[in-house]
Amino acid sequence: MSTTTDTTKIEKTVYEALETFGADPTAIKREATFAEIDVDSLDLAELSQIVEDEYGVTFKSSDVEQLQTVGDAIDFIAARA
């Protein structure tokens, strides 16, 4: 999935999920760290489930540990979808 449309769709999915976890919509940006937007490991586990359902991409624990920013998560999903 390397087209802009697909990445845009993934970005929209991730942003919407983060908002449901309580992140401030104005703070959600590709460069924002999960700590900055108050997204914890339980939220990331839930995001992992949403991504798996939507795109068939599975996050392993080691993958989640490597993801520091919203953009990291989007790029990870796009590379594997």
MMTF fields as JSON, N, C-alpha, C and O atoms, coordinates in Angstrom:
{
  "mmtfVersion": "1.0.0",
  "mmtfProducer": "UNKNOWN",
  "numBonds": 323,
  "numAtoms": 324,
  "numGroups": 81,
  "numChains": 1,
  "numModels": 1,
  "chainsPerModel": [1],
  "groupsPerChain": [81],
  "chainIdList": ["A"],
  "bondAtomList": [4, 2, 8, 6, 12, 10, 16, 14, 20, 18, 24, 22, 28, 26, 32, 30, 36, 34, 40, 38, 44, 42, 48, 46, 52, 50, 56, 54, 60, 58, 64, 62, 68, 66, 72, 70, 76, 74, 80, 78, 84, 82, 88, 86, 92, 90, 96, 94, 100, 98, 104, 102, 108, 106, 112, 110, 116, 114, 120, 118, 124, 122, 128, 126, 132, 130, 136, 134, 140, 138, 144, 142, 148, 146, 152, 150, 156, 154, 160, 158, 164, 162, 168, 166, 172, 170, 176, 174, 180, 178, 184, 182, 188, 186, 192, 190, 196, 194, 200, 198, 204, 202, 208, 206, 212, 210, 216, 214, 220, 218, 224, 222, 228, 226, 232, 230, 236, 234, 240, 238, 244, 242, 248, 246, 252, 250, 256, 254, 260, 258, 264, 262, 268, 266, 272, 270, 276, 274, 280, 278, 284, 282, 288, 286, 292, 290, 296, 294, 300, 298, 304, 302, 308, 306, 312, 310, 316, 314, 320, 318],
  "bondOrderList": [1, 1, 1, 1, 1, 1, 1, 1, 1, 1, 1, 1, 1, 1, 1, 1, 1, 1, 1, 1, 1, 1, 1, 1, 1, 1, 1, 1, 1, 1, 1, 1, 1, 1, 1, 1, 1, 1, 1, 1, 1, 1, 1, 1, 1, 1, 1, 1, 1, 1, 1, 1, 1, 1, 1, 1, 1, 1, 1, 1, 1, 1, 1, 1, 1, 1, 1, 1, 1, 1, 1, 1, 1, 1, 1, 1, 1, 1, 1, 1],
  "groupList": [{"groupName": "MET", "atomNameList": ["N", "CA", "C", "O"], "elementList": ["N", "C", "C", "O"], "formalChargeList": [0, 0, 0, 0], "bondAtomList": [1, 0, 2, 1, 3, 2], "bondOrderList": [1, 1, 2], "singleLetterCode": "M", "chemCompType": "L-PEPTIDE LINKING"}, {"groupName": "SER", "atomNameList": ["N", "CA", "C", "O"], "elementList": ["N", "C", "C", "O"], "formalChargeList": [0, 0, 0, 0], "bondAtomList": [1, 0, 2, 1, 3, 2], "bondOrderList": [1, 1, 2], "singleLetterCode": "S", "chemCompType": "L-PEPTIDE LINKING"}, {"groupName": "THR", "atomNameList": ["N", "CA", "C", "O"], "elementList": ["N", "C", "C", "O"], "formalChargeList": [0, 0, 0, 0], "bondAtomList": [1, 0, 2, 1, 3, 2], "bondOrderList": [1, 1, 2], "singleLetterCode": "T", "chemCompType": "L-PEPTIDE LINKING"}, {"groupName": "ASP", "atomNameList": ["N", "CA", "C", "O"], "elementList": ["N", "C", "C", "O"], "formalChargeList": [0, 0, 0, 0], "bondAtomList": [1, 0, 2, 1, 3, 2], "bondOrderList": [1, 1, 2], "singleLetterCode": "D", "chemCompType": "L-PEPTIDE LINKING"}, {"groupName": "LYS", "atomNameList": ["N", "CA", "C", "O"], "elementList": ["N", "C", "C", "O"], "formalChargeList": [0, 0, 0, 0], "bondAtomList": [1, 0, 2, 1, 3, 2], "bondOrderList": [1, 1, 2], "singleLetterCode": "K", "chemCompType": "L-PEPTIDE LINKING"}, {"groupName": "ILE", "atomNameList": ["N", "CA", "C", "O"], "elementList": ["N", "C", "C", "O"], "formalChargeList": [0, 0, 0, 0], "bondAtomList": [1, 0, 2, 1, 3, 2], "bondOrderList": [1, 1, 2], "singleLetterCode": "I", "chemCompType": "L-PEPTIDE LINKING"}, {"groupName": "GLU", "atomNameList": ["N", "CA", "C", "O"], "elementList": ["N", "C", "C", "O"], "formalChargeList": [0, 0, 0, 0], "bondAtomList": [1, 0, 2, 1, 3, 2], "bondOrderList": [1, 1, 2], "singleLetterCode": "E", "chemCompType": "L-PEPTIDE LINKING"}, {"groupName": "VAL", "atomNameList": ["N", "CA", "C", "O"], "elementList": ["N", "C", "C", "O"], "formalChargeList": [0, 0, 0, 0], "bondAtomList": [1, 0, 2, 1, 3, 2], "bondOrderList": [1, 1, 2], "singleLetterCode": "V", "chemCompType": "L-PEPTIDE LINKING"}, {"groupName": "TYR", "atomNameList": ["N", "CA", "C", "O"], "elementList": ["N", "C", "C", "O"], "formalChargeList": [0, 0, 0, 0], "bondAtomList": [1, 0, 2, 1, 3, 2], "bondOrderList": [1, 1, 2], "singleLetterCode": "Y", "chemCompType": "L-PEPTIDE LINKING"}, {"groupName": "ALA", "atomNameList": ["N", "CA", "C", "O"], "elementList": ["N", "C", "C", "O"], "formalChargeList": [0, 0, 0, 0], "bondAtomList": [1, 0, 2, 1, 3, 2], "bondOrderList": [1, 1, 2], "singleLetterCode": "A", "chemCompType": "L-PEPTIDE LINKING"}, {"groupName": "LEU", "atomNameList": ["N", "CA", "C", "O"], "elementList": ["N", "C", "C", "O"], "formalChargeList": [0, 0, 0, 0], "bondAtomList": [1, 0, 2, 1, 3, 2], "bondOrderList": [1, 1, 2], "singleLetterCode": "L", "chemCompType": "L-PEPTIDE LINKING"}, {"groupName": "PHE", "atomNameList": ["N", "CA", "C", "O"], "elementList": ["N", "C", "C", "O"], "formalChargeList": [0, 0, 0, 0], "bondAtomList": [1, 0, 2, 1, 3, 2], "bondOrderList": [1, 1, 2], "singleLetterCode": "F", "chemCompType": "L-PEPTIDE LINKING"}, {"groupName": "GLY", "atomNameList": ["N", "CA", "C", "O"], "elementList": ["N", "C", "C", "O"], "formalChargeList": [0, 0, 0, 0], "bondAtomList": [1, 0, 2, 1, 3, 2], "bondOrderList": [1, 1, 2], "singleLetterCode": "G", "chemCompType": "PEPTIDE LINKING"}, {"groupName": "PRO", "atomNameList": ["N", "CA", "C", "O"], "elementList": ["N", "C", "C", "O"], "formalChargeList": [0, 0, 0, 0], "bondAtomList": [1, 0, 2, 1, 3, 2], "bondOrderList": [1, 1, 2], "singleLetterCode": "P", "chemCompType": "L-PEPTIDE LINKING"}, {"groupName": "ARG", "atomNameList": ["N", "CA", "C", "O"], "elementList": ["N", "C", "C", "O"], "formalChargeList": [0, 0, 0, 0], "bondAtomList": [1, 0, 2, 1, 3, 2], "bondOrderList": [1, 1, 2], "singleLetterCode": "R", "chemCompType": "L-PEPTIDE LINKING"}, {"groupName": "GLN", "atomNameList": ["N", "CA", "C", "O"], "elementList": ["N", "C", "C", "O"], "formalChargeList": [0, 0, 0, 0], "bondAtomList": [1, 0, 2, 1, 3, 2], "bondOrderList": [1, 1, 2], "singleLetterCode": "Q", "chemCompType": "L-PEPTIDE LINKING"}],
  "groupTypeList": [0, 1, 2, 2, 2, 3, 2, 2, 4, 5, 6, 4, 2, 7, 8, 6, 9, 10, 6, 2, 11, 12, 9, 3, 13, 2, 9, 5, 4, 14, 6, 9, 2, 11, 9, 6, 5, 3, 7, 3, 1, 10, 3, 10, 9, 6, 10, 1, 15, 5, 7, 6, 3, 6, 8, 12, 7, 2, 11, 4, 1, 1, 3, 7, 6, 15, 10, 15, 2, 7, 12, 3, 9, 5, 3, 11, 5, 9, 9, 14, 9],
  "groupIdList": [1, 2, 3, 4, 5, 6, 7, 8, 9, 10, 11, 12, 13, 14, 15, 16, 17, 18, 19, 20, 21, 22, 23, 24, 25, 26, 27, 28, 29, 30, 31, 32, 33, 34, 35, 36, 37, 38, 39, 40, 41, 42, 43, 44, 45, 46, 47, 48, 49, 50, 51, 52, 53, 54, 55, 56, 57, 58, 59, 60, 61, 62, 63, 64, 65, 66, 67, 68, 69, 70, 71, 72, 73, 74, 75, 76, 77, 78, 79, 80, 81],
  "secStructList": [7, 7, 1, 2, 2, 2, 2, 2, 2, 2, 2, 2, 2, 2, 2, 2, 2, 2, 2, 2, 6, 6, 7, 7, 6, 6, 6, 7, 7, 6, 6, 7, 5, 6, 6, 6, 6, 6, 7, 7, 2, 2, 2, 2, 2, 2, 2, 2, 2, 2, 2, 2, 2, 2, 2, 7, 7, 7, 7, 7, 2, 2, 2, 2, 2, 2, 7, 7, 5, 2, 2, 2, 2, 2, 2, 2, 2, 2, 2, 2, 7],
  "xCoordList": [0.841, 0.0, 0.884, 1.23, 1.245, 2.173, 1.591, 2.29, 0.343, -0.225, -0.645, -0.888, -0.727, -1.103, -2.48, -2.705, -3.403, -4.76, -4.749, -5.43, -3.986, -3.944, -3.319, -3.823, -2.243, -1.61, -2.558, -2.622, -3.287, -4.261, -5.349, -5.781, -5.792, -6.82, -6.29, -6.988, -5.057, -4.442, -4.313, -4.63, -3.843, -3.691, -5.032, -5.102, -6.086, -7.421, -7.864, -8.401, -7.636, -8.001, -7.255, -7.854, -5.942, -5.123, -5.547, -5.717, -5.719, -6.12, -7.459, -7.617, -8.424, -9.75, -9.657, -10.312, -8.842, -8.678, -8.056, -8.507, -7.029, -6.362, -7.319, -7.261, -8.192, -9.196, -10.119, -10.47, -10.52, -11.413, -10.722, -11.389, -9.385, -8.634, -8.468, -7.909, -8.951, -8.897, -7.82, -7.649, -7.086, -6.054, -6.728, -7.767, -6.127, -6.621, -6.44, -5.315, -7.531, -7.435, -6.451, -5.837, -6.302, -5.383, -3.914, -3.012, -3.685, -2.32, -1.87, -0.682, -2.82, -2.482, -1.866, -2.538, -0.575, 0.19, 1.184, 1.498, 1.679, 2.628, 3.835, 4.326, 4.315, 5.525, 5.263, 6.21, 3.995, 3.656, 4.014, 3.712, 4.662, 4.932, 3.658, 2.777, 3.599, 2.433, 2.373, 1.286, 3.52, 3.553, 2.977, 2.245, 3.302, 2.815, 1.293, 0.678, 0.693, -0.768, -1.475, -2.648, -0.736, -1.289, -1.897, -2.969, -1.208, -1.612, -0.684, 0.535, -1.268, -0.452, -0.436, -1.0, 0.211, 0.373, -0.971, -1.126, -1.923, -3.244, -3.942, -4.606, -3.788, -4.341, -3.678, -4.35, -2.372, -1.666, -2.103, -2.159, -2.412, -2.933, -4.287, -4.573, -5.106, -6.411, -6.236, -6.946, -5.297, -4.999, -4.543, -4.922, -3.738, -3.27, -4.446, -4.438, -5.443, -6.621, -7.408, -7.866, -7.563, -8.273, -7.552, -8.181, -6.234, -5.423, -5.488, -5.567, -5.454, -5.538, -6.886, -6.949, -7.955, -9.288, -9.432, -10.023, -8.894, -9.073, -8.126, -8.528, -6.859, -5.829, -5.118, -4.306, -5.407, -4.754, -3.307, -2.539, -2.927, -1.555, -1.524, -2.293, -0.626, -0.491, 0.723, 1.803, 0.552, 1.645, 2.128, 1.324, 3.426, 4.016, 4.459, 4.572, 4.708, 5.178, 6.436, 6.579, 7.35, 8.608, 8.366, 9.095, 7.333, 6.998, 6.5, 6.922, 5.611, 5.022, 6.106, 6.043, 7.096, 8.179, 8.98, 9.533, 9.044, 9.801, 9.034, 9.638, 7.719, 6.885, 6.873, 6.349, 7.446, 7.519, 6.534, 6.032, 6.258, 5.394, 4.194, 4.153, 3.235, 2.062, 2.514, 2.013, 3.451, 3.972, 4.636, 4.51, 5.347, 5.957, 4.88, 5.057, 3.78, 2.697, 2.088, 1.846, 1.845, 1.259, 2.182, 1.733, 3.464, 4.439, 4.561, 4.682, 4.529, 4.593, 3.418, 3.595, 2.223, 1.012, 1.081, 0.811, 1.436, 1.487, 2.487, 2.234, 3.608, 4.637, 4.197, 4.703, 3.268, 2.865, 1.462, 1.072, 0.721, -0.653, -0.653, -1.717],
  "yCoordList": [-1.175, 0.0, 1.236, 1.748, 1.708, 2.82, 4.093, 5.101, 4.067, 5.267, 6.258, 5.888, 7.51, 8.569, 8.325, 8.557, 7.858, 7.606, 6.58, 6.758, 5.51, 4.48, 5.015, 4.746, 5.76, 6.34, 7.326, 7.397, 8.079, 9.02, 8.277, 8.723, 7.149, 6.349, 5.802, 5.827, 5.31, 4.794, 5.914, 5.731, 7.075, 8.222, 8.581, 8.836, 8.6, 8.929, 7.914, 8.291, 6.63, 5.581, 5.755, 5.677, 5.991, 6.146, 7.387, 7.326, 8.505, 9.749, 9.575, 9.992, 8.959, 8.759, 7.864, 8.117, 6.816, 5.913, 6.661, 6.528, 7.44, 8.181, 9.167, 9.369, 9.774, 10.68, 9.919, 10.429, 8.704, 7.931, 7.533, 7.269, 7.488, 7.162, 8.385, 8.284, 9.537, 10.74, 11.731, 12.75, 11.447, 12.393, 13.648, 13.572, 14.789, 16.066, 16.089, 15.972, 16.237, 16.219, 17.24, 16.994, 18.373, 19.391, 19.017, 19.586, 18.072, 17.643, 16.45, 16.131, 15.794, 14.608, 15.045, 15.583, 14.797, 15.112, 13.978, 13.254, 13.817, 12.73, 12.768, 11.719, 13.965, 14.064, 13.973, 13.938, 13.935, 13.852, 12.469, 11.443, 12.471, 11.19, 10.738, 11.537, 9.441, 8.926, 9.492, 9.73, 9.707, 10.296, 11.712, 12.098, 12.479, 13.859, 13.937, 14.893, 12.933, 12.967, 12.035, 11.703, 11.617, 10.782, 9.463, 9.058, 8.815, 7.491, 6.49, 6.557, 5.555, 4.595, 3.229, 3.062, 2.268, 0.943, 0.233, -0.528, 0.464, -0.148, 0.445, -0.27, 1.75, 2.393, 1.836, 1.598, 1.626, 1.075, -0.348, -0.756, -1.11, -2.463, -2.403, -3.215, -1.45, -1.282, -0.806, -1.263, 0.108, 0.561, -0.619, -0.734, -1.486, -2.676, -3.533, -4.047, -3.681, -4.478, -3.81, -4.485, -2.509, -1.766, -1.926, -2.167, -1.791, -1.896, -3.313, -3.496, -4.306, -5.687, -5.944, -6.568, -5.471, -5.644, -4.926, -5.461, -3.72, -2.869, -3.216, -3.225, -3.502, -3.659, -5.009, -5.282, -5.849, -7.147, -7.074, -8.01, -5.966, -5.766, -6.052, -5.48, -6.943, -7.309, -6.628, -6.635, -6.046, -5.439, -6.467, -7.014, -6.738, -7.552, -6.599, -5.394, -7.137, -6.3, -5.544, -4.363, -6.225, -5.583, -4.461, -3.469, -4.62, -3.557, -2.326, -1.206, -2.532, -1.429, -0.658, 0.567, -1.374, -0.719, 0.226, 1.217, -0.075, 0.745, 1.981, 2.943, 1.968, 3.071, 4.186, 4.015, 5.315, 6.446, 7.556, 8.244, 7.727, 8.825, 8.295, 7.134, 9.17, 8.835, 8.47, 7.513, 9.228, 8.954, 7.59, 6.908, 7.181, 5.851, 4.778, 3.834, 4.927, 3.955, 3.937, 2.867, 5.092, 5.169, 4.521, 3.741, 4.843, 4.275, 2.769, 2.041, 2.299, 0.863, 0.139, -0.886, 0.687, 0.08, 0.11, -0.9, 1.246, 1.398, 0.417, -0.132, 0.198, -0.703, -2.157, -2.962, -2.503, -3.907, -4.214, -5.379, -3.207, -3.422, -3.866, -4.096],
  "zCoordList": [0.0, 0.0, 0.0, 1.065, -1.146, -1.156, -1.746, -1.847, -2.13, -2.721, -1.651, -0.502, -2.039, -1.112, -0.527, 0.661, -1.357, -0.883, 0.237, 1.247, 0.072, 1.088, 2.382, 3.473, 2.263, 3.443, 4.117, 5.345, 3.315, 3.867, 4.628, 5.691, 4.091, 4.765, 6.091, 7.105, 6.075, 7.301, 8.328, 9.503, 7.873, 8.769, 9.405, 10.607, 8.607, 9.112, 10.171, 11.212, 9.899, 10.843, 12.168, 13.241, 12.081, 13.289, 14.066, 15.284, 13.377, 14.049, 14.757, 15.904, 14.073, 14.681, 15.909, 16.919, 15.82, 16.969, 18.138, 19.276, 17.862, 18.938, 19.607, 20.819, 18.82, 19.398, 20.337, 21.401, 19.962, 20.828, 22.126, 23.126, 22.119, 23.332, 24.229, 25.321, 23.773, 24.595, 24.206, 24.874, 23.129, 22.691, 22.135, 21.479, 22.405, 21.892, 20.378, 19.893, 19.624, 18.162, 17.59, 16.552, 18.253, 17.747, 18.0, 17.386, 18.893, 19.21, 18.371, 18.324, 17.712, 16.933, 15.609, 14.73, 15.5, 14.298, 14.098, 15.044, 12.884, 12.603, 13.539, 13.956, 13.872, 14.695, 16.191, 16.978, 16.602, 18.025, 18.575, 17.966, 19.738, 20.391, 21.109, 21.426, 21.35, 22.063, 23.48, 24.006, 24.091, 25.435, 25.415, 26.327, 24.388, 24.292, 24.181, 24.655, 23.557, 23.385, 24.373, 24.201, 25.415, 26.493, 26.006, 26.456, 25.099, 24.628, 25.295, 25.134, 26.049, 26.784, 26.093, 25.011, 26.726, 26.116, 25.92, 24.964, 26.789, 26.603, 25.379, 24.628, 25.184, 23.993, 22.74, 21.736, 22.79, 21.629, 21.335, 20.175, 22.383, 22.18, 21.478, 20.597, 21.868, 21.223, 19.778, 18.882, 19.557, 18.194, 17.348, 16.182, 17.926, 17.22, 16.751, 15.633, 17.598, 17.237, 16.11, 15.187, 16.181, 15.131, 13.801, 12.771, 13.826, 12.61, 12.041, 10.826, 12.919, 12.449, 11.787, 10.728, 12.399, 11.823, 10.489, 9.551, 10.404, 9.234, 8.085, 6.922, 8.424, 7.387, 7.398, 6.514, 8.373, 8.453, 8.907, 8.688, 9.54, 10.023, 11.519, 12.292, 11.908, 13.314, 13.916, 13.324, 15.077, 15.832, 16.843, 17.598, 16.87, 17.932, 19.037, 18.817, 20.213, 21.33, 20.944, 21.261, 20.26, 19.868, 18.859, 18.843, 18.009, 17.053, 17.798, 17.509, 18.746, 19.497, 20.251, 20.35, 20.781, 21.511, 20.611, 21.088, 19.319, 18.372, 17.922, 17.448, 18.064, 17.597, 18.634, 19.735, 18.281, 19.203, 18.864, 19.752, 17.565, 17.132, 16.352, 15.945, 16.161, 15.357, 13.939, 13.348, 13.407, 12.065, 11.971, 10.954, 13.029, 13.048, 12.873, 12.104, 13.58, 13.504, 12.103, 11.546, 11.543, 10.202, 9.177, 8.337, 9.245, 8.308, 8.477, 7.492, 9.712, 10.002, 9.345, 8.687, 9.535, 8.968, 7.443, 6.794, 6.872, 5.414, 4.796, 3.724, 5.46, 4.927, 4.938, 4.155, 5.809, 5.956, 5.433, 5.358, 5.082, 4.608, 3.144, 2.569]
}
